[in-house]
């Protein structure tokens, strides 16, 4: 597998405020899908396609459910103050399903999230949910990686955060340059994950060991 590795630059986690703009109605969204079907060259009134606009809009509700959720609120209301645990916490192989903002096609892969707490910890399921809230939006992988790391840093104020995402982009595999098997790897390291080589190595070895382990099927 070819792998492109690039470290994401620091970025703001600010997002377009979607509540400021009028949201089209469901029937407007269905009409838009109908237009795309016609534009592709098919007949939206034929039997197999009759329910398609409705189904596509329902699917979009799932794909982009992240716009209706506030990632800050998700962590802010659930962290626990605890001085008792100060070892690295890593959640690896979080299933990642997102959509690229350039072509609106799937980005599929895995996210690995680690942090070294400084008094505040959050449940594993909340970390996985945080990944999902950002993934279920239109994304580029670099921004997605930064948003997850920056939110954990802001809310939990740990000693450091590391986020690594490995993903395949269907806009690269099914169209354009057609490079199946290529996955892009992005990372964002903050605090001691950036500055302390030992911490960074420990994190990378925890998430990397998985690849060398035999696969159970
Ligand atoms: Zn794309």
Boltz pocket constraint, residues with backbone or C-beta under 6 A from the ligand:
constraints:
  - pocket:
      binder: B
      contacts: [[A, 100], [A, 101], [A, 102], [A, 103], [A, 104], [A, 105], [A, 169], [A, 171], [A, 172]]
      max_distance: 6.0
